[in-house]
Amino acid sequence: MTLYLPRTTTSQISEALTAERHSVGGGALNMVLTLIVVTDEADHYDAVRAATEAGREHPSRILALIRRDPDAEPAIDAEIRRPGTAGPGEALLLRLYGPLGDHPGSVVTPLLVPDAPVVAWWPGIGPANPSADPVGRLAHRRITDALRAADPVADLLNRIRNYQPGDTDLTWTRLTPWRSLLASTMDQPCGWVNGAEVTAEPRYPSADLLVAWLADQLEVRVERTTSNGPGITGARLVTEQGDINLQRYDGRVATLTRPNQPDQTVALARRRPAEALAEELRRLDADEIYERTAKFMAAMLDRTEEPV
Amino acid sequence: MPGAIPNPLRSELDRRLPRIAGPSVLVLFGVTGDLARKKLLPAIYDLANRGLLPPGFGLVGFARRDWEDQDFAAQAHEAVREHARTPFREDVWRQLSEGVRFVSGELNDDAAFDELARTVRALDADRGTGGNYAFYLSLPPKLFPTVVKQLKRSNLAESEDGAWRRVIIEKPFGHDLESARELNAVVDDVFPPQSVFRIDHYLGKETVQNIMALRFANTLFEPLWNRNYVDHVQITMAEDIGVGGRAGYYDGIGAARDVIQNHLLQLLALVAMEEPVTFSADSIRTEKQKVLEAVELPEDLATGTARGQYAAGWQGGMYVPGYLEEEGIPANSITETYAALKLGVNSRRWAGVPFYLRTGKRLGRRVTEVALVFQRAPHQVFSSVDVEDLGQNSLVLRIQPDEGVTLRFGSKVPGASMEVRDVTMDFAYGQSFTEASPEAYERLILDVLIGDPPLFPRQEEVELSWQILDPIEEYWAKEGRPEQYEAGTWGPQSGHELLARDGRQWRRP
């Protein structure tokens, strides 16, 4: 069931939500978090869909902020999707007109679930300084996605400079399956690692993060080479006993080659936004490894950019 | 950086990286059984789908069927499609099925086991499974000796070059203390104790693990968790189904051996144990063992226990036959389908607090829960009329279905008069996390492959449980026929009297 409240106020929205709770019983108090999605008219459908899907694992109140004509009179149009319409959580689509678009904090504050953590997500182009953003300021966790920017690597680097605990980027989340496979190859005895190489499509920040992670954790030199993608196509660890090589050309299935062992294939699908978002919502504390890796990456890239 | 320990790519801070099993082969005996089809094969797929199985993983089925590898793979495919928890993905399945093998033969056939040995070694060569084998005996316990001896004979039980061998066995772990010891001796003879994993799938359930989180991670509950506040504890596991297709196994075993010996006494141990020193397998098992050692039987077994047998009746809109009329059950069977016990725990924390355990088939509905019922307030400022409707406060841990925690307490009824009535505060797993909860078997199989034992009971615990149950079973055997109760009700009269004698009553779950 969907409820439309045109030209409304936040107190009317709150009243509608409370009335809803009384009529069905229970409800909002079981929600584990508030997820604020900062988006626009073009993106909001996919974003809310991904958030709802992730919400099946983490029942949440989704507040989608959609900015409309900045020159119009200030107003809110609200669309309330009740719990059960699409998963256990509820979704509020708030269209902000006029100057109100510059003050989303005032709209969001009364609608946050009491006590529960607040997560802000920018599915499109995110702010350069998420923790200083009017919405980001309210959130414990701020999720951006550098891949959507015109120059993804520069966008990520820009944001790393303003890193605050609680910030993460989906370019890091998409890397988890690669990292976990690489880590598991080193659970077995594999000899000293002397170097590594990461191959990916150009201007793909996940690859640079992987380079930084390997270089930082293994304390070796890691090459970054380019291919046609999709995404990351290969990672290679050069060990004393030979290469451990993980190749994925089709974005779906990878082949693992290691010394003295038969080739192994492993499903390594590229992740959908909902899966990445669900992983993000699982951890509501700061990701220290991301901080360390991202700063290491920034330092590495700064060094290479310096004139020789 | 050197390989292996410690892995430089793993860090305690990096909690995104899941624990992944190392290269290994899982050999499944009894692949044609219900458990394999409905739970084990889907759980293996779900693990693969979540990326928790290594690229070098092999699955070998062993059964009497005249199948080829692809026939078994087709069967497994069907089982996965039908019962897996996570969505089906062709890529994941294809990668998993490349490591699927089938060995056809009888359990006492030497040639079949030689073939099995060749098959797993071939997997090591083709798939890089590293010579690590786990044997899952999804078989009746009377077949264990045959299989274990065959594994020894075909040199599958011995490991070389740091590879591991693990054996997984399912309940029942014997039918009394003596048979449990015999069974253990058979397995112990071939596999060292730390390689034997006894699966009690209840312990793999999220809600059971949550008992420890609830008690030891919070400050709110533990101060009340003792005889100063708790009046008594009720542990219930009720089934609405009858004996059905398990007649051959069930008759002569009965409800107490089938459920109380393992599930309910394990739940009792988790609820009653002291805080373990650390959250390690050994510390937890030590605490559980202490509780089981401290369990005390009622002085008079006639008034401290109850049992029953379901009779025909209407249940859930259907007329169902009684136990004695079920197919495969002798008409003079004295096997109980309902059992209730009153136990004490001799410790400073629990002295004088009775633990009531009950289980049965064809009861009101399917439910498993642990309820701590608290004492009434020592003094009421409200008049007895005002609090007439107020029951005892209680904390209910709902294990299944509808997993969660309920807290019952009194609240003022709106209106001009002061009237207090019971209300509930509710936490439902289904609403706060749902989809992420893995199936118990997923968790347990992964733990076996990783070699992480906290959720598996030790032989000592099994033996202690039998020590608790054996005198009761002996007493019941002398007493003749159990009392009949109508199907679809909450058990026989004697079960209700067990609590009524102490001025208490069973919760209606």
Contacts between the chains, C-beta under 8 A, distances in Angstrom:
chain1	res1	chain2	res2	distance
A	26	B	426	7.4
A	30	B	427	7.5
A	30	B	428	6.6
A	30	B	431	4.2
A	30	B	432	5.7
A	32	B	432	5.5
A	32	B	433	7.5
A	56	B	434	6.6
A	56	B	435	5.0
A	57	B	433	6.8
A	57	B	434	6.8
A	57	B	435	4.7
A	57	B	436	4.8
A	58	B	433	7.2
A	59	B	431	5.5
A	59	B	432	6.4
A	59	B	434	7.7
A	88	B	430	7.9
A	88	B	431	5.5
A	88	B	434	7.1
A	173	B	16	7.9
A	176	B	16	5.0
A	176	B	17	7.2
A	177	B	51	5.9
A	179	B	9	7.3
A	179	B	16	7.4
A	179	B	17	6.1
A	180	B	16	7.7
A	180	B	17	4.8
A	180	B	18	5.9
A	180	B	20	6.3
A	180	B	51	6.5
A	181	B	20	8.0
A	181	B	51	7.7
A	181	B	55	7.6
A	182	B	9	6.1
A	183	B	7	6.3
A	183	B	9	4.0
A	183	B	10	5.4
A	183	B	17	5.5
A	183	B	20	7.8
A	184	B	20	4.3
A	184	B	22	7.7
A	184	B	54	6.1
A	186	B	3	5.6
A	186	B	4	7.7
A	186	B	7	4.9
A	186	B	8	7.0
A	186	B	9	5.2
A	186	B	10	8.0
A	187	B	4	7.1
A	187	B	7	5.6
A	187	B	10	7.8
A	187	B	20	7.4
A	187	B	22	5.9
A	188	B	3	6.5
A	188	B	4	6.6
A	188	B	22	6.5
A	188	B	23	7.1
A	188	B	130	7.1
A	189	B	3	4.5
A	189	B	4	4.6
A	190	B	3	3.4
A	190	B	4	7.4
A	191	B	2	7.3
A	191	B	3	5.8
A	192	B	1	6.5
A	192	B	2	5.6
A	192	B	3	7.9
A	193	B	1	5.1
A	193	B	3	7.9
A	193	B	8	7.9
A	214	B	9	7.8
A	217	B	1	8.0
A	217	B	8	5.2
A	217	B	9	5.4
A	217	B	11	7.5
A	218	B	1	5.0
A	218	B	8	5.6
A	218	B	9	7.3
A	219	B	1	6.7
A	220	B	1	7.5
A	239	B	3	7.3
A	252	B	91	5.1
A	253	B	91	5.4
A	253	B	94	7.8
A	253	B	95	6.7
A	256	B	55	4.9
A	258	B	128	7.6
A	261	B	56	7.5
A	261	B	128	4.0
A	262	B	125	6.8
A	262	B	126	5.5
A	262	B	127	6.3
A	262	B	128	5.2
A	264	B	55	3.7
A	264	B	56	5.3
A	264	B	127	6.4
A	264	B	128	5.7
A	265	B	55	6.9
A	265	B	95	5.3
A	265	B	98	6.8
A	266	B	55	4.0
A	266	B	95	5.8
A	267	B	48	7.4
A	267	B	51	7.8
A	267	B	89	6.9
A	267	B	91	4.3
A	267	B	92	4.3
A	267	B	94	7.7
A	267	B	95	4.8
A	269	B	89	7.1
A	269	B	91	6.2
A	279	B	16	6.9
A	282	B	436	7.6
A	283	B	15	6.3
A	283	B	16	7.1
A	287	B	16	7.4
A	288	B	13	4.7
A	289	B	11	6.3
A	289	B	13	5.5
A	289	B	14	4.4
A	289	B	16	7.6
